[in-house]
Amino acid sequence: MSRNLVIQAKNLGLTFQTNDGPVHALKDVNLEIGKGDFVSFIGPSGCGKTTFLRVIAGLEEPTSGQITVNGMSPDEARRARAYGYVFQAAGLFPWRTIAGNVKLPLEIMGFPRAEQEERVKKVLQLVDLEGFEKKFPWQLSGGMQQRASIARALAFDADILLMDEPFGALDEIVRDHLNEQLLKLWARTGKTIAFVTHSIPEAVYLSTRIVVMSPRPGRIHDVIESPLPRERPLDIRDTPEFLEVAHRVREGLRAGHAYDG
């Protein structure tokens, strides 16, 4: 494949040992993610979406197969600061200002103070939080807190952004707005994004490719290449092209569930 591959999984499997016996979280996962791709993972609860994201991040160890991130093992990639991770909850420290929260990974990594300030200013501009540097998390709405969380993940300028249902707890209006902002941010930065969601419209609106997963054990049922242009106003969701992709995702989820039992 000619494109520059960032993440490669081959026959990847992960089995958790529990008191009730083994749980097969992932099985025979084969996937390639290229530089600058926006790939969404969608599927029912327990299908291994978040587990796969955690494997990419080196937070879970696969029990079979292989995975590389930028040609390295996930653990090596983590040490090389290859990715930023955005969790479901913003996870901001209430005693730190927004700037202080965004600055935290830079402090841990030992960036010079002047560079810390410069990077914080730049990423807060990227997520439209300029002027909120001195506010505390409790003074911001849920959507703004998540934007601060994204800024923190972007602060050390990793090429890969791993996002685990970052907008799942937000109301639909805020979610739509953040979806638009995330697309603009992706266009401006050229990051490679792996994004976990339960929402079909969100997956179709954001992604260049949608990975449909099936449960027990988690495996890839379908990979859908989006025909939509990279420039996507919200009202693209009313077009026949969008609805056709959404229909295929929905059918894939339904067929994936047929494996149950």
Backbone torsions as a table, in degrees:
resi	resn	phi	psi	omega
1	MET	NA	132.6	-171.6
2	SER	-77.4	-28.1	-175.7
3	ARG	-70.4	157.2	-177.4
4	ASN	-76.5	110.2	-176.6
5	LEU	-82.7	134.2	-179.4
6	VAL	-104.2	-43.4	-179.4
7	ILE	-126.8	129.7	177.1
8	GLN	-131.5	122.4	175.1
9	ALA	-116.8	131.7	179.7
10	LYS	-127.5	117.8	177.1
11	ASN	49.3	40.6	-173.6
12	LEU	-74.2	133.6	176.3
13	GLY	-138.1	150.9	177.2
14	LEU	-146.0	120.3	178.5
15	THR	-118.8	124.4	175.0
16	PHE	-91.2	134.3	174.7
17	GLN	-91.4	123.2	179.2
18	THR	-125.4	171.2	178.5
19	ASN	-62.4	-25.9	179.6
20	ASP	-93.1	11.2	-179.2
21	GLY	108.1	178.4	-176.2
22	PRO	-71.0	142.8	174.0
23	VAL	-115.1	118.4	-178.0
24	HIS	-87.6	95.4	-174.9
25	ALA	-77.9	-37.1	179.5
26	LEU	-138.7	145.1	178.9
27	LYS	-147.0	129.2	174.0
28	ASP	49.8	47.9	179.0
29	VAL	-85.4	120.1	176.1
30	ASN	-122.5	120.4	-175.8
31	LEU	-157.4	142.2	173.5
32	GLU	-124.3	131.2	177.5
33	ILE	-119.6	123.0	-177.1
34	GLY	-90.7	163.1	-180.0
35	LYS	-59.4	130.2	178.6
36	GLY	83.4	0.5	176.6
37	ASP	-70.7	151.9	167.8
38	PHE	-118.6	103.2	-174.4
39	VAL	-111.5	123.2	176.5
40	SER	-101.3	143.3	174.8
41	PHE	-112.2	124.5	-178.3
42	ILE	-133.3	146.0	179.6
43	GLY	169.7	170.4	-179.0
44	PRO	-68.0	163.8	176.2
45	SER	-56.2	138.2	178.7
46	GLY	85.7	11.3	-178.1
47	CYS	-93.2	-1.2	174.6
48	GLY	95.3	12.4	-179.2
49	LYS	-60.8	-55.8	-178.9
50	THR	-66.8	-37.2	178.3
51	THR	-58.7	-43.9	179.6
52	PHE	-63.3	-41.4	177.5
53	LEU	-60.1	-41.2	-179.4
54	ARG	-68.6	-30.9	175.4
55	VAL	-67.4	-43.1	176.9
56	ILE	-57.6	-39.4	-176.1
57	ALA	-80.2	-5.0	-177.7
58	GLY	76.7	17.8	179.9
59	LEU	-91.5	-16.9	173.1
60	GLU	-131.0	146.3	-178.0
61	GLU	-102.3	120.3	177.8
62	PRO	-65.3	151.5	179.3
63	THR	-99.2	-10.2	174.6
64	SER	-155.0	161.4	179.1
65	GLY	77.8	-167.9	-175.2
66	GLN	-135.1	151.8	170.4
67	ILE	-146.3	136.8	174.9
68	THR	-127.0	146.8	176.9
69	VAL	-126.1	115.9	-173.4
70	ASN	54.0	37.3	177.9
71	GLY	77.0	3.1	-178.6
72	MET	-115.4	169.4	170.3
73	SER	-69.7	155.4	178.1
74	PRO	-54.8	-37.1	-179.4
75	ASP	-65.8	-42.7	177.1
76	GLU	-64.2	-40.6	180.0
77	ALA	-64.3	-37.1	177.9
78	ARG	-63.4	-44.6	-179.9
79	ARG	-67.7	-26.9	178.5
80	ALA	-86.0	6.2	178.6
81	ARG	57.5	45.4	-175.3
82	ALA	-77.4	-18.7	-173.5
83	TYR	-142.0	156.8	166.7
84	GLY	-112.1	146.5	-174.9
85	TYR	-121.5	126.8	176.7
86	VAL	-113.2	120.1	-175.7
87	PHE	-90.4	173.6	-179.1
88	GLN	-61.1	-41.6	175.9
89	ALA	-98.5	146.9	-175.4
90	ALA	-60.4	-35.1	175.1
91	GLY	62.7	37.0	178.7
92	LEU	-86.8	144.5	177.3
93	PHE	-78.3	122.8	-173.3
94	PRO	-66.1	-23.2	-177.8
95	TRP	-87.7	-3.7	178.3
96	ARG	-106.3	144.6	173.6
97	THR	-66.4	172.1	177.2
98	ILE	-60.5	-46.1	177.2
99	ALA	-60.0	-40.8	179.5
100	GLY	-63.7	-38.4	177.0
101	ASN	-66.6	-44.8	-179.0
102	VAL	-65.5	-32.9	-176.0
103	LYS	-75.6	-19.2	-170.5
104	LEU	-52.2	-52.4	-179.9
105	PRO	-62.2	-31.2	179.1
106	LEU	-67.9	-38.1	176.5
107	GLU	-63.7	-45.9	-178.5
108	ILE	-62.1	-37.8	-178.5
109	MET	-81.1	-6.7	175.0
110	GLY	79.9	27.0	175.4
111	PHE	-65.2	144.6	175.6
112	PRO	-59.1	147.3	-174.4
113	ARG	-55.5	-43.6	-178.5
114	ALA	-63.0	-38.6	179.2
115	GLU	-70.5	-35.5	175.4
116	GLN	-56.8	-50.1	-178.8
117	GLU	-59.2	-42.6	-178.0
118	GLU	-65.0	-44.6	-179.2
119	ARG	-67.2	-40.6	179.1
120	VAL	-61.0	-45.5	179.6
121	LYS	-59.9	-42.8	-177.4
122	LYS	-65.4	-46.9	-175.8
123	VAL	-74.0	-30.4	175.8
124	LEU	-67.5	-32.5	172.6
125	GLN	-64.8	-42.2	-178.6
126	LEU	-58.8	-36.6	-177.1
127	VAL	-102.2	16.8	177.3
128	ASP	58.6	43.1	175.7
129	LEU	-119.4	22.5	177.4
130	GLU	-61.9	134.5	-179.0
131	GLY	94.4	-5.6	-179.7
132	PHE	-107.4	12.0	-174.9
133	GLU	-54.1	-39.9	-172.3
134	LYS	-94.9	1.5	176.7
135	LYS	-77.4	158.3	174.7
136	PHE	-100.9	156.2	-176.7
137	PRO	-50.3	-40.7	-177.4
138	TRP	-65.8	-14.4	178.5
139	GLN	-88.5	-2.3	-178.0
140	LEU	-111.2	152.1	174.3
141	SER	-69.5	167.3	178.6
142	GLY	-58.3	-41.4	179.8
143	GLY	-65.1	-40.2	178.7
144	MET	-68.2	-36.1	176.8
145	GLN	-62.3	-40.7	179.2
146	GLN	-67.1	-35.5	176.3
147	ARG	-64.1	-38.0	176.2
148	ALA	-63.9	-37.6	177.9
149	SER	-64.3	-40.3	176.9
150	ILE	-65.4	-41.8	177.9
151	ALA	-58.7	-42.2	178.9
152	ARG	-61.3	-41.1	179.8
153	ALA	-68.3	-26.1	-179.5
154	LEU	-87.9	-12.6	-166.6
155	ALA	-57.8	-38.2	-177.1
156	PHE	-96.7	14.0	169.1
157	ASP	60.7	42.0	174.2
158	ALA	-68.4	151.3	-178.1
159	ASP	-76.4	-23.3	-173.3
160	ILE	-116.0	135.6	176.9
161	LEU	-118.2	118.1	177.6
162	LEU	-102.2	123.2	-172.4
163	MET	-128.4	115.7	-176.1
164	ASP	-103.1	93.8	-179.6
165	GLU	46.1	53.2	-172.8
166	PRO	-66.6	-21.5	-176.1
167	PHE	-112.2	9.6	-173.1
168	GLY	-61.3	-31.1	-175.5
169	ALA	-92.2	1.2	-174.7
170	LEU	-95.5	154.8	178.9
171	ASP	-71.6	165.2	-169.2
172	GLU	-62.4	-38.6	-178.5
173	ILE	-65.6	-46.1	178.7
174	VAL	-64.7	-41.3	-179.8
175	ARG	-60.3	-45.8	178.2
176	ASP	-57.7	-44.9	-178.7
177	HIS	-62.7	-43.1	-179.0
178	LEU	-71.3	-32.2	173.5
179	ASN	-59.9	-45.7	177.5
180	GLU	-60.4	-45.4	-178.2
181	GLN	-65.2	-37.9	-180.0
182	LEU	-65.3	-39.7	177.2
183	LEU	-62.4	-41.4	178.5
184	LYS	-64.6	-41.9	179.4
185	LEU	-63.3	-42.4	177.5
186	TRP	-60.7	-43.4	179.9
187	ALA	-63.7	-38.5	-177.8
188	ARG	-74.1	-33.0	-172.0
189	THR	-101.6	-22.9	-178.2
190	GLY	68.7	19.9	180.0
191	LYS	-65.6	157.0	168.1
192	THR	-91.4	125.2	-175.3
193	ILE	-120.2	128.6	170.3
194	ALA	-112.2	123.1	-164.7
195	PHE	-132.0	121.5	178.1
196	VAL	-95.7	134.5	179.9
197	THR	-150.8	157.2	169.8
198	HIS	-102.6	-4.0	-171.7
199	SER	-98.8	120.8	178.1
200	ILE	-63.7	-49.1	179.4
201	PRO	-59.0	-38.5	179.6
202	GLU	-64.3	-46.0	-179.6
203	ALA	-60.7	-44.5	-176.9
204	VAL	-71.2	-39.5	-177.6
205	TYR	-65.8	-39.8	-171.1
206	LEU	-86.0	-30.0	-156.2
207	SER	-98.4	152.4	165.1
208	THR	-85.9	-28.2	175.6
209	ARG	-143.1	143.7	179.8
210	ILE	-119.1	123.2	178.7
211	VAL	-100.1	113.7	-179.7
212	VAL	-94.1	122.6	-177.1
213	MET	-110.8	150.3	178.8
214	SER	-114.7	154.4	-173.1
215	PRO	-87.2	162.4	166.4
216	ARG	47.6	85.3	-14.6
217	PRO	-80.4	157.2	-177.3
218	GLY	-64.4	122.9	175.9
219	ARG	-147.6	165.1	-177.6
220	ILE	-82.4	121.2	178.5
221	HIS	-89.8	-37.4	-176.7
222	ASP	-156.5	147.7	171.2
223	VAL	-123.1	117.7	-173.0
224	ILE	-108.1	119.6	175.7
225	GLU	-81.7	126.1	-178.0
226	SER	-79.2	132.3	175.7
227	PRO	-87.5	-0.4	-174.2
228	LEU	-74.2	149.2	176.6
229	PRO	-67.5	158.3	-179.4
230	ARG	-68.3	-30.5	174.6
231	GLU	-82.1	115.7	-173.1
232	ARG	-134.0	98.5	170.3
233	PRO	-67.5	158.4	-177.7
234	LEU	-58.5	-34.3	-175.9
235	ASP	-73.5	0.7	172.8
236	ILE	-63.2	-19.5	-178.2
237	ARG	-68.7	-12.3	177.9
238	ASP	-94.6	0.0	-175.2
239	THR	-84.6	154.3	177.7
240	PRO	-58.9	-36.0	-179.1
241	GLU	-62.0	-44.6	-179.8
242	PHE	-64.3	-48.0	-176.7
243	LEU	-63.8	-31.4	178.1
244	GLU	-66.6	-44.0	178.2
245	VAL	-65.1	-43.7	179.2
246	ALA	-59.1	-39.3	179.2
247	HIS	-63.5	-42.3	-180.0
248	ARG	-65.9	-38.5	176.5
249	VAL	-61.8	-46.1	-178.2
250	ARG	-62.0	-42.5	178.3
251	GLU	-64.2	-38.2	178.7
252	GLY	-64.4	-41.1	178.0
253	LEU	-64.0	-40.7	-179.7
254	ARG	-66.0	-44.9	-179.3
255	ALA	-66.9	-36.4	178.7
256	GLY	-62.2	-36.1	179.1
257	HIS	-67.8	-21.4	-179.7
258	ALA	-65.0	-18.2	177.2
259	TYR	-71.8	-18.6	-174.0
260	ASP	-56.8	146.8	173.9
261	GLY	78.0	NA	NA
